[in-house]
Amino acid sequence: MNHSLFDLTGKTALVTGGSKGLGKAMARIFAEAGADVFISSRSAEELQAAATEIGEGLTIKVEWMVADMSDRAQVRALAAEAEMRFGKVDILVNNAGINNPQAIDEITDEIWDRNVEVDLTSVMALTRALVPGMKARKWGRVIHISSVLGVGGRLKRNVYCACKAALIGLARASALDLGPYGITVNCLCPGPFLTDMPGKLLSAEEKQYFADRTALKRWAAPRELAGPALLLASEAGSYITGEAIVVDGGAAVNTL
Ligand SMILES: NC(=O)c1ccc[n+]([C@@H]2O[C@H](COP(=O)([O-])OP(=O)(O)OC[C@H]3O[C@@H](n4cnc5c(N)ncnc54)[C@H](OP(=O)(O)O)[C@@H]3O)[C@@H](O)[C@H]2O)c1
């Protein structure tokens, strides 16, 4: 990394869901930019492998912790552990998420509650826990991973669309709370990225349809979210706050 605006030397970043997909790609770019990186998910095995990959060829520190974002006590423990091991968290990426497709009249209370807990409430709880340290240091970057489905809709994605839209509202409100303390809060809204999540959910026809909807006529690689994340995490993005940045290859503007 050779431009000082994007340099994260001396910073520490916590990326939830950093064991694979978009979280791992964002954690790697932060590490390449010089940050120490802390990642979490529910799988020790995957976290261990991801930590090795993220730190490969670099001298920064990569650590990990198993934490289930559906459990409020584990969310609190994750925040405490990250601050204890690294001394501070400067950059928080709320990336862990799940997607259980159901039509409005098929949603069970259990599916609704679990999705809201992981995709929305844990984001509030983790941010709330880490903001006091950022305020004291007068510097912080909070990035929620919403979705292009947070600004639009899709059939059978009721709870997912609701949570991803709510993250945008949360970011806007907390950007106003935290701006006076030098903390920015933004959302990234990815379109179709090739990770396990759409890999498991979509048929071959749906995958082709998603590619066709984009201007670029293809799915994105996880690494293609890393640049926008680095912009928001670094000095390069110091005057961007309360925003929801769509990174979707032009899918959302394709309305007809
Ligand atoms: N891929 C896309 O096209 C796309 C588009 C728009 C938005 N997004 C959003 O981007 C984020 C990352 O998605 P992805 O595509 O990279 O998905 P992914 O490959 O399935 O990765 C999801 C990550 O979240 C973790 N996770 C899931 N449930 C968790 C829980 N209860 N507690 C802790 N960690 C949990 C997973 O690890 P474990 O399962 O091992 O815990 C994994 O590390 C999500 O918020 C997703 O909604 C993705």
The ligand as a Gaussian input file, in Angstrom:
#p B3LYP/6-31G(d) Opt

LIG

0 1
 N      -22.630000     -12.083000      -1.230000
 C      -23.500000     -11.199000      -1.626000
 O      -23.875000     -11.171000      -2.797000
 C      -24.026000     -10.156000      -0.660000
 C      -24.817000      -9.137000      -1.181000
 C      -25.311000      -8.171000      -0.331000
 C      -25.009000      -8.201000       1.012000
 N      -24.240000      -9.211000       1.504000
 C      -23.950000      -9.178000       2.947000
 O      -22.558000      -9.270000       3.141000
 C      -22.290000      -9.883000       4.407000
 C      -21.292000     -11.025000       4.190000
 O      -21.906000     -11.963000       3.344000
 P      -21.090000     -13.028000       2.482000
 O      -21.705000     -13.029000       1.142000
 O      -19.632000     -12.861000       2.651000
 O      -21.615000     -14.353000       3.215000
 P      -20.879000     -15.664000       3.719000
 O      -19.796000     -16.073000       2.787000
 O      -21.995000     -16.595000       4.043000
 O      -20.184000     -15.166000       5.073000
 C      -20.957000     -14.788000       6.180000
 C      -20.033000     -14.628000       7.375000
 O      -20.845000     -14.330000       8.521000
 C      -20.618000     -15.330000       9.526000
 N      -21.832000     -15.570000      10.295000
 C      -23.043000     -15.997000       9.860000
 N      -23.897000     -16.118000      10.884000
 C      -23.216000     -15.748000      11.999000
 C      -23.542000     -15.674000      13.369000
 N      -24.748000     -16.019000      13.835000
 N      -22.591000     -15.272000      14.223000
 C      -21.362000     -14.930000      13.792000
 N      -20.981000     -14.977000      12.513000
 C      -21.901000     -15.395000      11.620000
 C      -20.183000     -16.562000       8.745000
 O      -19.457000     -17.489000       9.528000
 P      -20.184000     -18.725000      10.288000
 O      -21.373000     -19.134000       9.457000
 O      -19.142000     -19.767000      10.380000
 O      -20.569000     -18.190000      11.607000
 C      -19.277000     -15.904000       7.701000
 O      -18.028000     -15.586000       8.277000
 C      -23.654000     -10.321000       4.949000
 O      -24.114000      -9.379000       5.882000
 C      -24.536000     -10.334000       3.719000
 O      -25.895000     -10.124000       4.036000
 C      -23.752000     -10.182000       0.711000

